[in-house]
Amino acid sequence: MTDLQLWLSAMEMGCFFGMLALAYHLIYVGAGFFNFAIGPYAMMGGLCTSWLVITYDLGVWPAAAIGVAATIVLAAATELGVVRPVQKRGGGELPALVAVAAVLFAIQQFAGYLFGYPTLPGQSLASFAPVPVGDITVQPSSLLLIVVAVLTFVATAAWVRFSRTGRLLRAVGDSNQAAALLGLPVNRIRLIAFVVAGFVAALAGLLFAPKAGVNSLSGLHWSLSGFLAVVVGGTGSVWAPLLGGMLLGLVEVFLPYYFGGQSHVYGMLLIALLFFAFKPQGLFVRKVRA
């Protein structure tokens, strides 16, 4: 494997982790807590698409549309049917975190029952020929993942900065109680945050599945990776999740290459310990407006 191939693989992993972290970021900004069901959302997007293509010989694009739509419905149901009722009963953020952790495992069990437990090959949305770059050839699925990830971050940054809904998202995220007292549509903005996060997560899972396959148990690992990318990048900027994802992508690819075995697992654990101990707010700290 050449150095250029290593960097390409690291970029792919970084884009995937970054998109997962972005989904975390959107819900954290809009609802004030971390939704650990992000990984299962991504798993559902990729697994549902592959299952429809393999089982029913459905076209990739219609299958992808169904998979993404199902994930969006699942994300909205998490907010409306689980998180919102739990938070209305009071008790702070802990009950909501416990509830979404239960949702994580519930989605995995449901996916295993519906789609089965074997790993399914991911379905690539790209049909163009591989692109030669120097001494390597970039696969269509790899190029599509990187391009879509960058476009997703650009679109999200523009949406949060310039649209009315994006500004409301930041206002609600600064203080839910103050936003409610001002008459802002807190519940609607929270639901939008869940829906957009579900879409981003489903897209991430769908685009990453061709690289490593997907099964009903992929969600837990992806949830942890996305969360760690948020921890590293912080929540101070829409672009922070991408930075965190890229740093983790470098660890995921280069440590096994040079040190072998499960060195990347120990590397991830070390990064988590260092950031939790010395930089718990991440590289980019969110500033709350007074």
Order of alpha helices (4+ residues) and beta strands (2+ residues): alpha-alpha-alpha-alpha-alpha-beta-beta-alpha-alpha-alpha-alpha-alpha-alpha-alpha
